[in-house]
Each structure stands twice: as structure tokens, then as C-alpha cells.
């Protein structure tokens, strides 16, 4: 949990083999009401 705003947010890292696969996972999450962003590995 990250303390941003009053409620905070939850940050999760999910490994994917490619950016396309990461975008696919993100789209599936968004289709059920979730929020996500795809970022590059450090």
C-alpha cells in the first residue's frame, strides 16, 4: 500500500515476457473495473 491521497493505492508488479503481454494483462484488468499502467522494468 502506498500512502497517496486519503485512501492510498496498492502497487503490484506482475512479470510479463513482453510489452504486448503486459498490455494484454492490463486490458483484462481494466475490463473488470481495475486500473493499471504498464511501465518498463528498471
Secondary structure, DSSP 8 states (H G I E B T S, - for coil): -B--TTT-B-------SSHHHHHHHHHHHHHTT---------
